[in-house]
């Protein structure tokens, strides 16, 4: 959960650490959303997430 280049803990993980059950729920939601289906592979879902993040100017 640390940034590989700096070793710093991402702010989103720092906030989630205050409520471990919330972190677990968020992770399960992420896994469900990113799970492949017949119509979209995981790689395609990752590409969509990347484009949306770029449009929103979000670095996560």
C-alpha positions in Angstrom: 0.0 0.0 0.0 3.0 2.3 -0.2 4.2 4.2 -3.2 6.9 2.1 -4.8 9.1 5.0 -5.7 9.0 7.0 -2.5 7.9 4.5 0.1 5.3 7.0 1.3 1.8 5.9 2.4 -0.9 7.2 0.0 -3.3 9.6 1.7 -6.3 7.5 0.8 -4.7 4.5 2.6 -3.8 6.7 5.6 -7.5 7.8 5.9 -8.7 4.2 5.4 -6.4 3.0 8.2 -8.6 4.9 10.7 -11.5 2.6 9.9 -10.2 -0.9 8.9 -13.7 -2.2 8.2 -14.2 0.6 5.7 -10.9 -0.2 4.0 -12.0 -3.9 3.7 -15.3 -2.8 2.2 -13.6 -0.4 -0.2 -11.2 -3.2 -1.3 -14.1 -5.6 -1.8 -15.9 -3.0 -3.9 -12.8 -2.5 -6.0 -12.3 -6.2 -6.6 -16.0 -6.6 -7.6 -15.8 -3.6 -10.0 -12.5 -4.7 -11.6 -13.4 -8.4 -11.9 -13.6 -9.5 -15.6 -16.8 -10.3 -17.2 -17.7 -11.7 -20.6 -17.9 -8.2 -22.1 -14.9 -6.6 -20.4 -11.6 -8.1 -19.4 -9.8 -6.8 -16.4 -7.2 -5.0 -18.5 -10.0 -3.1 -20.3 -11.5 -2.1 -17.0 -8.1 -0.8 -15.9 -7.8 1.2 -19.1 -11.2 2.7 -18.5 -10.3 3.6 -14.9 -7.1 5.2 -16.1 -8.9 7.4 -18.7 -11.5 8.5 -16.2 -8.8 9.3 -13.6 -7.0 11.4 -16.3 -10.1 13.3 -17.2 -10.8 14.0 -13.5 -7.1 15.0 -13.0 -6.9 12.4 -10.3 -3.4 10.8 -9.7 -4.8 7.7 -8.0 
